[in-house]
Amino acid sequence: MFKKNFTLVGVDTGGTFTDFVYKTPEGWRVYKTLSTPENPAKAILKGLEVIGDKYPRYIVHGTTVATNTLLERKGAKTAFITNKGFKDIIEIGRQNRERLYDLHYRRPQPLVPPNLRFELDCRVNSKGEIVKDLNPKEVENLIETLKKEKVEAVAVCFLFSFLNPEHEKFVADLLREKLKNVHISVSSEILPEFREYERASTTVVNAYVAPKMAKYITTLQRSLKPTDRLVIMQSNGGVISAETVVKEPVRTVLSGPAGGVVGAWKIGKIAGFEKLITFDMGGTSTDVSLIDGKPSLTTETKISGIPIKVPMIDIHTVGAGGGSIVWLDEGGAIKVGPQSAGADPGPICYGRGGKDITVTDTNLFLGRLVPDHFLGGKMKLLTRPVEEAFEKLAQKVGLDKYQLAEGILNIANTKMEGAIRVISVQRGYNPQEFTLFSFGGAGGMHAAFLAKKLSIPKVFVPRNPGLLSAFGMLLADLVRDYTLTVMVPFEQGKEKEIIDHLNRVFEKLRQRALEDMEKEGFTQEGKDLFFEYTADVRYKGQSFEVNVPFTERLREEFEKTYKHLYGYTLQNKPLEVVNIRLKAVGVGEKPPFERIPKTDGKLLSRAVIGEQKTFFEGKEYTVKVIDREKLLAGDRWDFPSIVVEYSSTIVIPPGAEVEVDEFGNLIINLSN
């Protein structure tokens, strides 16, 4: 994956900035440019132009195209085809109400309107047997209807196709033959699992975003040289070829945030930290995740209220970022987000026409940002318009302006604290046993305060934290996921027989994975190609499963995980293996981690570049401004300060102690 004669490029498209981390034979470089939401490719192509094409480029890209297409409902005109009597399954969904006491709650509208949902009179039963065969003439008539409707994508999902996909394959082949420029998504290819609603929903999402993703990927590839290679970050923490993403874009809906979690995992591990809570605060939102030895995965994800059941890193997102707008509700209470000033016009201090106070403006007003050192001094922040905005708002709400500003940050921090509790306390983990791994452009200004709220003893801030998602993509392996519903009772006394049977089924998935990974350039199992085997298991009669490693001691693995999640086990209750999952991992060469020189004991004279007045808990402090580029391994200090660097600003509050490790990471100790 990593070659010395290549320029290695990691690209992360955010709501405010598009970040680049790249390495040429001359060394590492970083670059940030404002995102172009109307066409994300413009910012990427601008960055690639700055990087240049002197050497062939290996580009790993985290894209928000699929996510934004879903959130904005700007996908393709999509049709849905299923069995007779089931065309409204994507609207009926499940009966559970997510907001039980919200009298105004309305379910999100399905991506496919009623007039584009179609039925075919065929049926496979729960044993995989065909009880009513397809009528080819009926399919041909339907194709004529699809042509008249000028659909751009079609999702095909029949009952029990995970057991017998014959009908789906027949329909898909005919559609691909007759509808040349229409994207066809088939559930048995995308998600061969039971639960028809989630399977149908995932297949529809794939079809809905596919044409836009294909256009985006094609635009990027046309601008690259034939010697360049483009791969895309997936939601599961691995990369995949651009060609595969065009067919299965549903696997990229959390592409960007996943890169940050992978980066935190790999960097934290090398620095000796196995238990991390990742805190990625950008311009528009904050993403948090938990790493206990390795990233947590889930298949229970919803984007804009729509279920997507492909494996993803378990990431929780809240609308609190540097660009989050401060506003007053009807009762005069102060609110922060989820609305964002974005990249254009951005916060008031950017001087691009923004009128609303944002979290970034608030940090600047409190002296926690240094106006002349934003983006390495390449973007000067304006202070006077921010002061005027705070004087006006403080007068309106009847508060002291500094009290108002700290209150705004407390509101934002409380929203982010809630997000961390979702992925830790609500999953059975104690945050105090973890280290808060802070990154994102705005993370360093909030991490220490957030850690104190949660009694987390240490904060870990890597080098170039504002670019970590882009760097994390360069550390990701090539990953492909495979799944199959098996519904096998795990009866006591027959464990060995059942394990042997499941091993034979796994072998079929493994052979398919070997073929796919060979196309991606990985052929030597045990050297650069590895497989991970897991199973979704439940107590017989339950509605939901727990994913556990597939081993000879399957019951033991299940009960250990079940007890961690729920605090108890059901003794002697029979188990059922619902799904088996295979993860194929292609491990390529990675860029090396470089150590920094050791301290000479002259921190103040070497790294302190100024002073600034800053407010903490209503008191004014004069704090040191420290240039992170001048820090050395072993440097320590215990006074309040502001650390500035190109991609971020880190605020060290009173009472915290800081140490620089051998790789240049900042370890902030809050235990005192």
MOQUIZI-V853010 format. One line per field, one symbol per residue. burial: # if it has 16 or more other C-alpha atoms within 10 Angstrom, else .. Layout:
burial=???
This chain:
burial=#....###################.....########..##.##..##..#....###############....#########..######.#................###...#####.###...#.#...#....#..##..#....###################.##..#...#..#######.#####.###################.##......#...###############..########################....###################...###...#....######################........################..##################.###....####.###.##..##......##.##########.###.######....#.#..##################..#################################..##....#..##..##..#..##..##..#....##.....#.#.########....######...##.###.##......#.....##############..#....#......#...##.....##.....#.######..######...##############..###############..
